[in-house]
Amino acid sequence: MTRPEYMLEYCWNEFTEDIAYRLQHCRTNLGPNVSDDTLRNYALIEIENILQSNNKSLSNFPPMPIPIRSMADVTVNGLVLDELDYNVDAMREELKKYLSFISYDQKKVFDDIMEVVINDRGGLFFLYVHGGTRLNFIWKTLSTHIRSKGKTVINVAYSVIASLLLPGGRTVHSKFGLPIIVHESLTCNIKPQSPHA
């Protein structure tokens, strides 16, 4: 493309339709009240993120405008918006249903993990259970509870089948760019400053 600034000038509106749609449906409720200038800036940020994931920048293509980062927050990132693409009220209703079916032992595990999450202490939990003891039920209840608070949950599993059983589940390999064969010198394939990072 010899004159990308003209393409941007004439097509930015079409490019931002998806951004406006995602902003309407994310939890920040920015909705349709976002100005054209702000939407245009979001478009530039999106283009910049794509370019940076390929080790380029809008500054490599003068006279393309450079986005104003302070105008936008991280929710313009499509990957983040995908993680926020849920209805908080529906999550609260679903949580009530799950909590009505939870057993005593499951409730104890749920409470222990949620205490760490609520107090933002971080932690590592290993649950070892026999097949058929509703481990997925605990994960679904935890995910639903965290999402009912408007927070982000990333459900990952090592196998494709296990990931399909989790709400919004993905394999560890696809979510974090890990190779399938794991060894101690393993690193992920996510580039710094990319939207995925």
C-alpha positions as a Python dict, from the first residue, in 0.01 Angstrom:
ca = {
    (1, 'M'): (0, 0, 0),
    (2, 'T'): (159, 325, -109),
    (3, 'R'): (-71, 566, 81),
    (4, 'P'): (-206, 395, 395),
    (5, 'E'): (-313, 727, 547),
    (6, 'Y'): (-576, 768, 273),
    (7, 'M'): (-706, 417, 327),
    (8, 'L'): (-737, 494, 698),
    (9, 'E'): (-915, 824, 631),
    (10, 'Y'): (-1177, 663, 405),
    (11, 'C'): (-1219, 329, 585),
    (12, 'W'): (-1172, 399, 955),
    (13, 'N'): (-1549, 404, 1012),
    (14, 'E'): (-1591, 49, 880),
    (15, 'F'): (-1288, -65, 1077),
    (16, 'T'): (-1430, 73, 1402),
    (17, 'E'): (-1774, -90, 1369),
    (18, 'D'): (-1637, -403, 1535),
    (19, 'I'): (-1461, -197, 1804),
    (20, 'A'): (-1782, -3, 1881),
    (21, 'Y'): (-1974, -331, 1898),
    (22, 'R'): (-1719, -484, 2137),
    (23, 'L'): (-1719, -171, 2354),
    (24, 'Q'): (-2100, -186, 2377),
    (25, 'H'): (-2086, -543, 2502),
    (26, 'C'): (-1793, -520, 2741),
    (27, 'R'): (-1850, -463, 3109),
    (28, 'T'): (-1732, -102, 3106),
    (29, 'N'): (-2057, 5, 2933),
    (30, 'L'): (-1884, 267, 2719),
    (31, 'G'): (-2158, 197, 2466),
    (32, 'P'): (-2246, 414, 2167),
    (33, 'N'): (-2148, 739, 2344),
    (34, 'V'): (-1786, 699, 2234),
    (35, 'S'): (-1683, 993, 2012),
    (36, 'D'): (-1554, 951, 1657),
    (37, 'D'): (-1212, 1076, 1765),
    (38, 'T'): (-1195, 814, 2039),
    (39, 'L'): (-1310, 538, 1803),
    (40, 'R'): (-1050, 647, 1546),
    (41, 'N'): (-787, 632, 1820),
    (42, 'Y'): (-903, 282, 1917),
    (43, 'A'): (-863, 181, 1552),
    (44, 'L'): (-508, 318, 1551),
    (45, 'I'): (-430, 130, 1872),
    (46, 'E'): (-564, -192, 1719),
    (47, 'I'): (-351, -140, 1406),
    (48, 'E'): (-48, -58, 1624),
    (49, 'N'): (-98, -376, 1827),
    (50, 'I'): (-111, -586, 1510),
    (51, 'L'): (199, -416, 1374),
    (52, 'Q'): (387, -459, 1703),
    (53, 'S'): (311, -831, 1706),
    (54, 'N'): (505, -834, 1377),
    (55, 'N'): (789, -615, 1511),
    (56, 'K'): (666, -303, 1328),
    (57, 'S'): (495, 20, 1430),
    (58, 'L'): (282, 293, 1276),
    (59, 'S'): (590, 513, 1309),
    (60, 'N'): (745, 296, 1033),
    (61, 'F'): (475, 425, 794),
    (62, 'P'): (481, 806, 789),
    (63, 'P'): (259, 1006, 765),
    (64, 'M'): (29, 758, 943),
    (65, 'P'): (-98, 906, 1272),
    (66, 'I'): (23, 760, 1601),
    (67, 'P'): (-242, 656, 1859),
    (68, 'I'): (-280, 839, 2186),
    (69, 'R'): (-247, 557, 2440),
    (70, 'S'): (-385, 760, 2731),
    (71, 'M'): (-723, 789, 2556),
    (72, 'A'): (-781, 416, 2566),
    (73, 'D'): (-757, 135, 2813),
    (74, 'V'): (-669, -229, 2768),
    (75, 'T'): (-1028, -330, 2685),
    (76, 'V'): (-976, -236, 2321),
    (77, 'N'): (-768, -552, 2289),
    (78, 'G'): (-993, -812, 2127),
    (79, 'L'): (-837, -1090, 2334),
    (80, 'V'): (-927, -908, 2655),
    (81, 'L'): (-1276, -827, 2528),
    (82, 'D'): (-1329, -1196, 2450),
    (83, 'E'): (-1252, -1278, 2813),
    (84, 'L'): (-1500, -1010, 2927),
    (85, 'D'): (-1772, -1123, 2688),
    (86, 'Y'): (-2027, -1242, 2943),
    (87, 'N'): (-2331, -1107, 3124),
    (88, 'V'): (-2257, -1042, 3493),
    (89, 'D'): (-2626, -1069, 3591),
    (90, 'A'): (-2656, -1405, 3413),
    (91, 'M'): (-2342, -1521, 3597),
    (92, 'R'): (-2504, -1429, 3932),
    (93, 'E'): (-2814, -1633, 3847),
    (94, 'E'): (-2604, -1927, 3732),
    (95, 'L'): (-2397, -1907, 4052),
    (96, 'K'): (-2713, -1936, 4265),
    (97, 'K'): (-2803, -2253, 4075),
    (98, 'Y'): (-2456, -2404, 4118),
    (99, 'L'): (-2440, -2319, 4489),
    (100, 'S'): (-2774, -2490, 4546),
    (101, 'F'): (-2624, -2819, 4420),
    (102, 'I'): (-2279, -2798, 4581),
    (103, 'S'): (-2182, -3071, 4830),
    (104, 'Y'): (-2014, -3008, 5165),
    (105, 'D'): (-1668, -3118, 5041),
    (106, 'Q'): (-1701, -2917, 4721),
    (107, 'K'): (-1811, -2613, 4920),
    (108, 'K'): (-1500, -2639, 5139),
    (109, 'V'): (-1274, -2645, 4831),
    (110, 'F'): (-1473, -2361, 4676),
    (111, 'D'): (-1447, -2147, 4993),
    (112, 'D'): (-1071, -2209, 5032),
    (113, 'I'): (-997, -2107, 4674),
    (114, 'M'): (-1234, -1809, 4678),
    (115, 'E'): (-1078, -1675, 4999),
    (116, 'V'): (-741, -1661, 4821),
    (117, 'V'): (-899, -1499, 4512),
    (118, 'I'): (-1098, -1239, 4708),
    (119, 'N'): (-797, -1142, 4921),
    (120, 'D'): (-577, -1129, 4608),
    (121, 'R'): (-313, -1350, 4768),
    (122, 'G'): (-253, -1584, 4478),
    (123, 'G'): (-195, -1952, 4526),
    (124, 'L'): (-162, -2290, 4370),
    (125, 'F'): (-423, -2558, 4427),
    (126, 'F'): (-405, -2920, 4320),
    (127, 'L'): (-731, -3110, 4326),
    (128, 'Y'): (-701, -3483, 4289),
    (129, 'V'): (-1033, -3660, 4253),
    (130, 'H'): (-1164, -3981, 4105),
    (131, 'G'): (-1350, -3972, 3775),
    (132, 'G'): (-1717, -3891, 3807),
    (133, 'T'): (-1680, -3678, 4122),
    (134, 'R'): (-1783, -3359, 3943),
    (135, 'L'): (-1448, -3178, 3931),
    (136, 'N'): (-1576, -2974, 3634),
    (137, 'F'): (-1865, -2862, 3855),
    (138, 'I'): (-1614, -2701, 4095),
    (139, 'W'): (-1435, -2524, 3807),
    (140, 'K'): (-1765, -2400, 3665),
    (141, 'T'): (-1876, -2275, 4006),
    (142, 'L'): (-1544, -2097, 4065),
    (143, 'S'): (-1546, -1940, 3717),
    (144, 'T'): (-1905, -1829, 3750),
    (145, 'H'): (-1846, -1676, 4094),
    (146, 'I'): (-1541, -1480, 3976),
    (147, 'R'): (-1720, -1361, 3662),
    (148, 'S'): (-2025, -1262, 3867),
    (149, 'K'): (-1793, -1007, 4030),
    (150, 'G'): (-1697, -867, 3687),
    (151, 'K'): (-1351, -1026, 3693),
    (152, 'T'): (-1164, -1217, 3424),
    (153, 'V'): (-1120, -1594, 3432),
    (154, 'I'): (-900, -1783, 3190),
    (155, 'N'): (-991, -2152, 3193),
    (156, 'V'): (-719, -2373, 3043),
    (157, 'A'): (-652, -2745, 3033),
    (158, 'Y'): (-383, -2965, 2880),
    (159, 'S'): (-618, -3176, 2671),
    (160, 'V'): (-869, -3057, 2413),
    (161, 'I'): (-1147, -3267, 2566),
    (162, 'A'): (-1091, -3123, 2914),
    (163, 'S'): (-1079, -2768, 2776),
    (164, 'L'): (-1416, -2819, 2604),
    (165, 'L'): (-1573, -2901, 2940),
    (166, 'L'): (-1469, -2567, 3092),
    (167, 'P'): (-1660, -2240, 3036),
    (168, 'G'): (-1466, -2059, 2763),
    (169, 'G'): (-1196, -2324, 2798),
    (170, 'R'): (-887, -2341, 2581),
    (171, 'T'): (-582, -2563, 2578),
    (172, 'V'): (-274, -2432, 2758),
    (173, 'H'): (-85, -2461, 2432),
    (174, 'S'): (-318, -2236, 2233),
    (175, 'K'): (-379, -1981, 2509),
    (176, 'F'): (-18, -1929, 2617),
    (177, 'G'): (165, -2021, 2297),
    (178, 'L'): (336, -2321, 2452),
    (179, 'P'): (482, -2600, 2241),
    (180, 'I'): (307, -2933, 2273),
    (181, 'I'): (621, -3117, 2384),
    (182, 'V'): (715, -2979, 2725),
    (183, 'H'): (1071, -2971, 2864),
    (184, 'E'): (1255, -2767, 3127),
    (185, 'S'): (1396, -2504, 2889),
    (186, 'L'): (1049, -2439, 2746),
    (187, 'T'): (940, -2083, 2671),
    (188, 'C'): (615, -1952, 2527),
    (189, 'N'): (587, -1804, 2179),
    (190, 'I'): (410, -1484, 2285),
    (191, 'K'): (600, -1176, 2168),
    (192, 'P'): (640, -884, 2412),
    (193, 'Q'): (413, -586, 2341),
    (194, 'S'): (180, -802, 2129),
    (195, 'P'): (-196, -798, 2195),
    (196, 'H'): (-166, -1157, 2319),
    (197, 'A'): (94, -1050, 2578),
}
